[in-house]
């Protein structure tokens, strides 16, 4: 048994990030400034998209993406039920309606068939979440969005640096939204990015992220700037700081290395667990490159004498941290009461949720750590069979 606890996640932050943050602290420019602009330009190059706007969260990016497409009260937005709260709650900011859609049984991504059935004349957008870092069926979802003339927004919070048919996630939809939260594949503590090929959308996101003040408002405090500014419409306080951007630039430079480390862990998990019939491992379809933000397994509870909750507690007792991604939105009180959803409305999401366990996967894990997780999972499954 391990003598120390293996956390579910540890951010991959080193001396390089510390050094760059110290430089910013000593520069005298702490909020949105030259580091943010450099981070945006580097991120746009990395994703291969014309425009990237740095923000203080992925939630902010989703909010401003919907603002950019002109979402209005009474409109509908299709959202997967298998996602975190932010994906749907931003729709409520506009007094619009999130319409939940079930997931595919294998990837747990939004089901294109469900999307097609849920579209109505009031549908303005689809928010496609790349669950765990496995890209959605973007070819089919793009086809549906174009056929019905609705916008596609990628919720790519999990998906850096995933790709679909050799092309980076983040430049398929009308806009895409990334997260740099502490647990994500690129970490700035908190933070996010909106990407788009549409210059009008990019301008709107940038202006609305800083109180609706005219473009490049941060330059007011540079030698080239002016004290004068104009407010085009009431905006928000969603801008990223140079402190966070300094971290982001370092993290972006090692993004591929961190991805290769997670991919190696995923390969070890697959090799060490694939022969266990009592669990279902995550898939990686041929046309995608998975970012491996999460490694979610599913327990075949019908063949076990323990519940998912008991399994998680047993893992903790063996010094292995785990988590669950996610509690589907339709199971939460707000969505049950507001939209009259019941547990059985989305059977794929419900079935997956009841058996999901996310295993640790992050770059600083050693092979010994991974083998410890594999050993504990194997032992607990063996001892818990009916």
MIFI-606632 format. One record per atom (N, C-alpha, C): x, y, z; residue in one letter. Coordinates in steps of 0.05 Angstrom, whole numbers, plus 5000, padded with zeros to 4 digits. Layout:
N
XYZa ...
***
This chain:
386
501749765000x 500050005000x 501750255000x 500950464985x 502450714985x 502550825013x 504850955019x 505151085045x 504251375044x 503951485020x 503051765018x 500751784999x 499051985002x 496652014986x 497352124958x 496252004937x 496652094910x 494252274903x 494552534901x 492352704895x 491152644867x 488552724864x 487352694838x 488752864817x 489553104825x 490953284806x 492953454821x 495253504807x 497253694816x 498053864792x 497754134794x 498554304771x 501554274764x 502154284738x 504954264729x 506154534727x 506854644751x 508054914753x 510854894764x 512755014750x 515554994759x 516855264762x 519455254764x 521055504769x 520755704746x 520355604722x 520055794699x 517655974703x 515355854711x 513056024715x 513556224738x 514756134759x 515356314782x 517056544772x 519156484756x 520956694747x 519556904730x 517756804712x 516356994694x 514357164710x 513057044729x 511157194746x 512757414762x 515057344772x 516657534787x 517457774769x 518157704744x 518857924725x 516458114722x 514158004719x 511758174716x 511358344742x 511558224765x 511258364790x 513158594792x 515558564781x 517658774783x 517458974760x 515758904740x 515559084717x 513859334722x 512159314742x 510359534747x 507759524732x 507459314714x 504959284699x 503759014706x 501659014722x 500558764733x 498058674719x 496358854710x 493858784698x 494158744668x 492058764652x 492158714624x 494158894610x 496058774596x 498158924583x 499758764563x 502358814561x 503858684539x 504058374542x 504058274566x 504157974569x 501657844559x 499357974565x 496857864555x 496857864525x 497658084513x 497658094483x 499557884472x 501857844484x 503757634475x 502557354477x 501157314499x 499957054504x 497757004483x 496157204477x 494057174457x 495257104430x 497357244423x 498557194396x 499756914395x 501156834416x 502356574417x 500256354416x 498056394431x 495956194431x 494556164404x 494056394391x 492856394365x 494556234345x 497156274346x 499056124329x 498955834335x 498855764360x 498855484369x 496355334359x 494055464362x 491555344353x 491155374323x 492655554310x 492455614282x 489755744276x 489055954291x 486556104287x 487256394287x 485756564272x 486556844269x 486457004294x 484556954312x 484057134335x 483856974361x 485157074381x 484956954408x 484857184428x 482957174446x 482557384467x 482757264494x 484657344510x 485057234537x 483057354557x 481957184574x 479857264593x 480457144620x 478857214640x 479357114667x 478156844673x 476656724654x 475556454658x 474356354632x 473956094630x 472555984607x 469656064609x 468556094633x 465756184636x 465456454622x 467356634627x 467256894614x 467356864583x 469056684574x 469256644545x 466556544533x 465256354547x 462656254538x 460556474538x 460556634559x 458656854561x 459057054538x 461457134532x 461957324511x 461657204483x 462056944481x 461556814456x 458556834449x 456856784469x 453956804464x 453157094459x 454457284473x 453957564468x 454757644439x 456857534430x 457857594403x 455957504381x 454657284385x 452757184364x 450057304367x 449657484387x 447157624390x 444957464403x 445657284422x 443557124436x 441657314450x 439157254449x 437157434461x 435157274478x 433657414494x 431657294512x 429757124495x 429256884506x 427456694493x 428756514472x 431256574464x 432656394446x 433356134460x 433955934444x 434755674454x 437655614446x 439055484464x 441855384459x 441955094467x 442954924449x 443154644455x 445754594470x 445554454493x 447754414511x 447754114520x 450053994522x 450053714532x 449353704562x 447853504570x 447353474599x 449753384613x 451553244599x 454053144611x 456153364609x 456053554628x 457953774628x 457953914655x 459754104659x 459854264683x 457754494682x 457154604704x 455054804707x 455355034688x 457855134683x 458255374668x 457155364640x 457255134627x 456455104599x 453555194595x 451855124613x 448955204611x 448355454625x 449755514647x 448855754663x 449256014647x 451256024629x 451656264614x 449256324596x 447756124588x 445356164572x 443256314588x 443156254613x 441156394631x 441856694634x 444356764630x 445057054633x 443457224613x 442557104591x 441057244570x 438057204572x 437157064593x 434356984596x 433556804572x 435556664562x 435056464541x 434756194554x 434255984537x 433655724548x 435755514540x 437155394558x 438955164551x 437154914547x 437454794524x 436054544518x 438054314520x 437654134538x 439553934544x 439353704523x 441653584518x 441853364498x 443553144511x 442752894505x 444152664516x 446952634503x 448552454514x 451252414504x 451452154489x 453552124473x 454151874460x 454951664481x 454251414478x 454951214498x 457851154501x 459551214481x 462351144483x 464051384491x 463951604476x 465651834482x 464552014504x 461951994509x 460452164528x 460252454518x 460952494493x 460552754480x 457652794471x 456853034466x 454153094457x 453452924432x 451052804432x 450252614411x 449152774387x 450452754363x 449452894340x 446452834333x 445652584338x 442852514333x 440952664352x 441852684377x 440252844396x 440253134389x 442453234379x 442553514370x 440453564348x 440453394329x 438653424306x 435753424315x 435153244333x 432353224342x 431553464359x 433453584373x 432753804392x 432554074379x 433554104354x 433454374341x 430554454335x 429954704341x 427354824335x 427855094321x 425755224312x 426155494300x 427355694319x 427255644345x 428355834365x 431355774372x 432455564361x 435155484367x 437055684353x 438855804369x 440855994359x 443655884358x 444155684375x 446955584377x 447055304389x 449255174383x 449954914396x 452554964411x 452654884436x 455154894451x 456054604453x 458254534440x 459354264439x 461754244458x 461454084479x 463554044499x 465253804490x 467853844489x 469653624483x 470353474509x 468553294516x 468753164542x 471353014547x 472653084570x 475152964579x 477553014561x 477053154538x 479153214519x 478853064493x 476652904491x 476152754466x 474352934449x 475353024425x 473653204409x 470953074402x 468953244400x 466353164391x 466453074362x 464252964352x 464052894324x 463653164308x 465753304305x 465553574294x 464653584265x 465253374250x 464353374222x 461353364221x 460153194237x 457253164237x 455853414250x 456953504272x 455753734285x 455953994268x 458154024255x 458454254236x 456354234214x 456053994203x 454053954182x 451254024191x 450553944216x 447954004227x 447654304231x 449754434242x 449554724248x 449254884222x 450554804201x 450354944176x 447654894162x 446754654164x 444154584152x 441954744164x 442054784191x 439854924205x 440555214210x 442855304201x 443755584204x 443755674233x 444955504250x 445455584278x 448455594283x 449255744303x 452055784308x 453155544325x 455655484321x 457055274336x 459155404354x 458955354380x 460955444399x 462255204411x 464855184410x 466354964422x 466955034451x 466054864469x 466954884497x 469454694499x 471754814496x 474254664494x 475754674521x 474354704543x 475554724569x 477454494575x 476754254564x 478454014569x 480353954546x 480254104524x 481153994499x 483754124487x 485454234504x 488054324494x 490054104500x 491554004480x 491554074452x 490353854434x 487853794437x 486453594422x 486253674392x 485753474375x 485353534346x 483353344334x 482153434313x 480153274298x 480953274269x 481353034258x 482353014230x 484753184225x 486653184244x 489153324241x 489053624246x 486753734254x 486454014257x 485854074287x 487154274298x 486854334327x 483954404334x 483054284355x 480554374367x 480854674374x 478754834369x 478855114375x 478455284351x 478555164327x 478055324303x 476055194284x 474155034296x 472054914280x 469455084283x 468755154307x 466355304312x 466555594304x 464255734307x 464256024303x 466056164324x 465956054348x 467856124370x 468455874386x 470755884400x 471455674418x 472455794444x 472055634466x 472655734493x 474455534508x 476655634518x 478655464533x 478755554562x 479555364579x 479855414607x 482755374616x 483655554633x 486355534645x 486155514675x 483955394684x 483655344713x 485855164724x 486155164750x 488355014762x 488654724754x 486354594748x 486454314741x 486654254712x 486754464695x 486654424666x 489354364654x 489354294628x 491854214615x 493754444611x 492854684612x 494554924613x 493455094636x 495255164655x 494355284680x 495455564684x 493655754689x 494556024698x 493256084725x 492455884740x 491055914765x 488055934759x 487156154748x 484556174735x 485056324709x 483356284689x 483656424664x 482256274642x 482056404619x 480756284596x 481556424570x 480656324548x 481256434522x 478956384503x 478256594488x 476256564466x 477756574440x 477256384422x 478456394396x 476356394374x 476956524351x 475056544329x 476556634304x 475356574281x 476356674256x 474856924248x 472957004263x 471257234257x 472257484271x 473257684257x 474457914269x 472358074285x 469858084276x 467758234290x 467258094317x 467157834318x 466757694343x 469157754362x 471557744351x 473957784368x 473858074379x 473158264363x 472958544373x 470858564395x 468658434391x 466558454411x 467458324438x 468658094436x 469657964460x 471658144475x 473458264460x 475558434472x 474258674485x 472458804471x 471159044482x 469458984506x 467858774504x 465958704526x 467458594550x 469858504546x 471358394569x 472458604587x 472358864578x 473459084594x 471459314594x 469059264605x 467059464610x 465859584585x 466259464562x 465259584537x 466759824527x 469259854539x 470960084530x 472160024503x 472460234487x 473460204460x 476060034459x 476559924436x 478659724431x 481359814442x 482859624453x 485559664464x 485559874487x 483559844504x 483260034527x 485760034545x 487059804546x 489359774564x 491659964556x 491660054531x 493760234522x 493560514534x 491360574548x 491060834560x 493360904578x 494660704590x 496760754610x 499560704598x 499760684572x 502360664559x 503160944547x 505560964538x 506561214526x 504961274501x 503961064487x 502461114462x 499461174467x 498561134492x 495761154497x 494761434503x 492161444508x 490761704514x 488961654537x 488361874552x 486561854574x 483661824565x 483161894540x 480461894530x 479561614522x 477061544529x 475961284520x 472961324517x 471761134502x 468861134498x 467760864505x 465360864517x 463960614523x 461860564501x 462260344487x 460360284465x 457860154474x 458059984495x 455759864508x 456659754534x 454859704554x 455659614580x 456959334578x 459359324588x 460859064587x 461258944614x 463458794616x 464058634640x 466958664648x 467658564671x 470458564680x 471558284677x 472258214653x 473057944646x 475957924637x 477458134638x 480158134626x 482057964642x 484057864629x 486257714642x 488457904651x 489857834672x 492157994681x 494757904668x 496658084668x 499358014658x 500657804675x 499957794701x 501057584719x 500257304708x 497557274703x 496657024693x 497756964665x 497957164648x 498957124621x 501857034621x 503457144640x 506257054642x 506456754647x 504756664665x 504556374670x 503656224645x 501656344631x 500656214607x 502656174585x 504356374582x 506456354561x 508356134566x 509156094591x 510955874599x 509455604595x 507055594604x 505455344602x 505055274572x 504455474556x 504055414527x 506555304514x 508855404523x 511355314511x 511955014518x 510754914540x 511154634546x 508554474544x 506654584529x 504054454526x 504354174513x 505954164492x 506253904478x 507653704497x 509653794512x 510953604530x 509053504552x 507453684562x 505553594583x 503453404571x 502653454546x 500753274533x 501952994529x 504452984520x 505752724516x 505952574542x 506352714564x 506452574590x 503752464598x 501552614593x 498952514599x 498252284580x 498952304555x 498452094536x 499851834544x 502251854554x 503751624564x 502251494588x 501251664606x 499751554629x 497251414619x 495851534600x 493451404589x 494151134576x 496351124562x 497150874550x 497850664571x 499050744592x 499650554614x 497050454627x 495250634632x 492650554643x 491250354624x 491250414599x 489850244580x 491149964580x 493849954580x 495249704579x 494749544605x 494649684628x 494449554654x 491649484662x 489549594648x 486849544656x 485049424635x 486049404610x 484249324588x 483149044591x 484448874606x 483548594608x 481448554630x 480748774645x 478748754666x 476048794655x 474448584654x 471748594642x 469848764658x 470448824683x 468548964701x 468749264699x 470449364682x 470649654678x 470649714648x 469749954641x 469750054614x 471750284612x 473750264594x 475750464592x 474950684572x 476050924574x 475451134554x 476451054526x 475051164506x 475751104479x 477251334466x 478651274444x 479851484428x 479351404399x 477551544386x 476851474358x 479151534339x 479051404317x 481351414298x 481851694287x 479751854285x 480052124272x 480852334292x 481252264317x 481952474337x 484652424350x 485652644362x 487952634380x 486852744406x 486752574426x 485552624452x 487552794469x 486552994484x 488253154501x 488853014527x 487252814535x 487452664560x 487552854584x 485653044584x 485253204608x 484253024631x 482452844624x 481352654644x 481752364634x 481852184653x 481851894647x 479551774662x 477051784651x 474751684665x 474151394659x 474151224679x 473250944675x 470450924684x 469050704675x 466350654684x 466250364696x 465150344719x 464850084732x 462449934722x 462749684717x 460349514710x 459149424737x 457449594748x 456549554775x 454849304778x 453649214756x 452048974758x 453648724765x 456248734760x 457948504767x 459648544792x 459148774806x 460648834831x 458748854855x 459948814878x 458448814904x 458649084917x 459849284904x 460149554915x 458849764898x 458149984909x 457150214894x 459550374884x 458950564866x 461050744857x 462150904880x 460451004898x 461351154921x 463150994939x 462450744944x 464150564960x 466850514947x 466850484921x 469350434906x 471150674909x 470050924907x 471651164910x 472851184938x 471251114958x 472151124986x 474350914990x 474150684978x 476150474981x 478750564967x 478550704945x 480850814932x 482251014950x 480651184963x 481751384982x 483151245005x 481951035015x 483250885038x 485850765029x 486150715003x 488750604993x 490550834983x 489851084990x 491551314984x 491651394955x 489351354941x 489051444913x 486751634911x 487251874902x 485152074898x 483752034871x 481152074871x 479552044846x 477452274846x 475852284825x 473652474823x 471552354805x 469452514801x 467252434783x 466652664764x 466552604738x 465952814717x 463952704698x 461552794699x 460353004717x 457752894728x 456553054746x 453753004752x 452153134730x 450752984713x 449353114691x 447453334700x 447253534683x 445653774691x 442753704698x 441653514684x 438753464688x 438253334715x 440353254729x 439953134756x 440053344778x 440853594771x 441053804791x 438353924796x 437854014821x 435154114828x 434154344810x 435954524802x 435054754786x 433854654760x 435254474746x 434354384720x 431854194722x 431854034743x 429453874748x 426954044752x 427254254768x 424954414775x 424254614753x 426254734741x 425754944721x 424654824695x 425754594687x 425054484661x 423754214662x 423054124686x 421653874691x 423053634679x 425653634680x 427153394672x 426953184693x 426952934685x 427052704703x 429652544699x 430252374717x 432852224716x 433052064690x 430851964680x 430951784657x 430851924630x 430752184630x 430452334604x 432952304586x 435252264598x 437752234583x 439151984592x 438351754581x 439351494592x 442251444589x 443551544568x 446451494565x 447951644586x 447251894591x 448652054611x 448151944639x 445651854645x 445051744671x 446551494676x 446651314656x 448051064659x 451051104664x 452151294648x 455051354651x 455551474679x 454051674686x 454451814712x 454451624735x 452651434736x 452451254759x 454851074763x 456451054742x 458750874744x 461451004739x 461551274735x 464051414728x 465851444752x 468451404746x 470651474765x 472951584749x 473851824755x 476151944741x 478651874756x 480651754743x 483151684755x 485151914752x 487151924770x 489152144768x 490652134741x 491052364729x 492652384704x 493752664702x 496352694707x 497652954705x 500652904701x 502053094689x 504753054679x 506752974701x 506453064725x 508453004746x 508152724758x 506152574750x 505852304760x 508152134749x 509351974766x 511351784758x 510151524748x 511651364734x 510651104726x 509850944751x 511450974772x 510750834797x 508050914807x 507351174805x 504751274814x 502551144797x 503051124771x 501051014752x 500650714759x 502850574763x 502550284769x 501250244796x 501550434815x 500150414840x 497150434836x 496350624819x 493450654813x 492350394800x 493850294780x 493050054766x 492749824786x 494649794804x 494649574823x 492249594842x 491649834851x 489449864870x 486749814855x 486449924831x 483949874816x 483649574812x 485649434804x 485449144799x 484748994824x 486149064846x 485548934872x 482648974881x 481749224879x 479049284888x 476949154871x 477349144845x 475449014827x 475348714833x 477748594836x 477848304841x 476448234867x 476948394888x 475748334915x 472848414916x 471748554897x 469048654898x 467148514879x 468148314864x 466448174845x 464248014860x 461947994847x 459747834858x 460447544857x 
***
